[in-house]
Amino acid sequence: MEFRDVLSRRRMHRAFLPEPVAEESIERIVRTIRRAPSGGFSQGQNLVVVTDPDMRRRIAEAFGEESYVASGGAPFMLTAPLHILVCADESKYHDRYTEADKLEVTGGVETTWPVPYWFVDAGALMMLILLAAIDEGLASAFVGHPEQKRIFDELLGLPPEVVPIGLALIGKPAADPFAEHGTSRLASRRRPLDDVVHRERWRSA
Ligand SMILES: Cc1cc2nc3c(=O)[nH]c(=O)nc-3n(C[C@H](O)[C@H](O)[C@H](O)COP(=O)(O)O)c2cc1C
């Protein structure tokens, strides 16, 4: 599939068929981590792949999907046959940026980052995962929960230094009750391009 076609299909799809994702597809999707950039090549990104139906049910429960369904939504977390947790590990950045070649550049002090690169890099990986799923002819979505560190520590045994940024849901698409003209259900709220893209310098409105 051409990149522009993948991109045109990119949306958070909130309805999945329950049939399992082929192992070769899972493998190609998770291997995108090998193409993910990272500050200083620190490689602080991690994925946890969950296909086990009981664990997926427990994750959906912990996220409170039942109350979402009770208020009229479809149980897309429960149905999605593939859950991929995307995680950031800040400690890998401290390890990397205190290596000799980095300290040589900074005169012996550890770099301070302009923003937390571990979250930047995990976000970049999240996008690769979502797009790779579309390239496999599947649909994908990304969800978060305010308590996700605690939830995934308990359910998936994350180490203390590993912070989940959110969960990618992947599967064959079912008809999405939220789809609006084939794009985001919030398409009508989309900010005009001129508001978000600034040419040469930031212009005031
Ligand atoms: C960091 C992040 C967290 C999100 N969390 C949720 C979520 O918890 N539940 C959900 O249904 N959608 C979630 N979304 C999806 C957004 O609502 C969606 O991207 C936005 O409405 C634009 O729609 P589109 O991605 O389909 O174009 C999240 C998206 C991002 C980037």
The ligand as a Tripos MOL2 file, in Angstrom:
@<TRIPOS>MOLECULE
LIG
   31    33     1     0     0
SMALL
NO_CHARGES

@<TRIPOS>ATOM
      1 C1         -2.4390   10.3660   23.1730 C.3       1 LIG1
      2 C2         -3.8000    9.9540   22.6890 C.ar      1 LIG1
      3 C3         -4.7130    9.3990   23.5630 C.ar      1 LIG1
      4 C4         -5.9720    9.0170   23.1230 C.ar      1 LIG1
      5 N1         -6.8230    8.4060   24.0050 N.ar      1 LIG1
      6 C5         -8.0000    7.9570   23.5560 C.ar      1 LIG1
      7 C6         -8.8560    7.2180   24.4180 C.ar      1 LIG1
      8 O1         -8.5250    6.9680   25.5840 O.2       1 LIG1
      9 N2        -10.0370    6.7820   23.9410 N.ar      1 LIG1
     10 C7        -10.4170    7.0250   22.6460 C.ar      1 LIG1
     11 O2        -11.4970    6.5860   22.2710 O.2       1 LIG1
     12 N3         -9.6250    7.7200   21.7920 N.ar      1 LIG1
     13 C8         -8.4290    8.1870   22.2160 C.ar      1 LIG1
     14 N4         -7.6000    8.8670   21.3550 N.ar      1 LIG1
     15 C9         -8.0680    9.1450   19.9820 C.3       1 LIG1
     16 C10        -8.4160   10.6130   19.7220 C.3       1 LIG1
     17 O3         -9.6650   10.9120   20.2770 O.3       1 LIG1
     18 C11        -8.4150   10.8240   18.2050 C.3       1 LIG1
     19 O4         -7.1000   10.6670   17.7310 O.3       1 LIG1
     20 C12        -8.9320   12.1850   17.7920 C.3       1 LIG1
     21 O5        -10.2790   12.3120   18.1300 O.3       1 LIG1
     22 C13        -8.8080   12.4190   16.2790 C.3       1 LIG1
     23 O6         -9.5130   11.4170   15.5990 O.3       1 LIG1
     24 P1         -8.7810   10.4780   14.5320 P.3       1 LIG1
     25 O7         -7.4960   10.0190   15.1790 O.co2     1 LIG1
     26 O8         -9.7350    9.3720   14.2600 O.co2     1 LIG1
     27 O9         -8.4940   11.3270   13.3240 O.co2     1 LIG1
     28 C14        -6.3500    9.2360   21.7730 C.ar      1 LIG1
     29 C15        -5.4160    9.8020   20.8990 C.ar      1 LIG1
     30 C16        -4.1580   10.1380   21.3340 C.ar      1 LIG1
     31 C17        -3.1640   10.6950   20.3360 C.3       1 LIG1
@<TRIPOS>BOND
     1     1     2 1
     2     2     3 ar
     3     2    30 ar
     4     3     4 ar
     5     4     5 ar
     6     4    28 ar
     7     5     6 ar
     8     6     7 ar
     9     6    13 1
    10     7     8 2
    11     7     9 ar
    12     9    10 ar
    13    10    11 2
    14    10    12 ar
    15    12    13 ar
    16    13    14 ar
    17    14    15 1
    18    14    28 ar
    19    15    16 1
    20    16    17 1
    21    16    18 1
    22    18    19 1
    23    18    20 1
    24    20    21 1
    25    20    22 1
    26    22    23 1
    27    23    24 1
    28    24    25 2
    29    24    26 1
    30    24    27 1
    31    28    29 ar
    32    29    30 ar
    33    30    31 1
@<TRIPOS>SUBSTRUCTURE
     1 LIG1         1 GROUP 0 **** ****
